[in-house]
């Protein structure tokens, strides 16, 4: 019989050693959903997951005001992620201020 992709993917991830990358993608994707439910809309649009490694989720914020929004809601975000992925999935959430959203580049940094 045919097996669904939802059943095959976790098995393949473990077999081919990309389970950690798949988990990082899932956690980062879930952050965006939680941010939309937890943060004011402008804050949710101005923050993003930068990385997930060794149970540390690093979030980026475009300025200190959005970083402060993240800081004030960090425990709620952490709790929501723990409910979805288990308490050991996220040990710590770090917040960094960054100039650009992922994929954005300033014109002065681009060579033509």
Secondary structure, 3 states (H helix, E strand, C coil): CCCCHHHHHHHHHHHCCCHHHHHHHHHHHHHHHHHHHHCCHHHHHCEEEEEEECCEEEEEECCHHHHHHHHHHHHHHHHHHHHHHCCCCCCEEEEEECCCCCCCCCHHHCCC
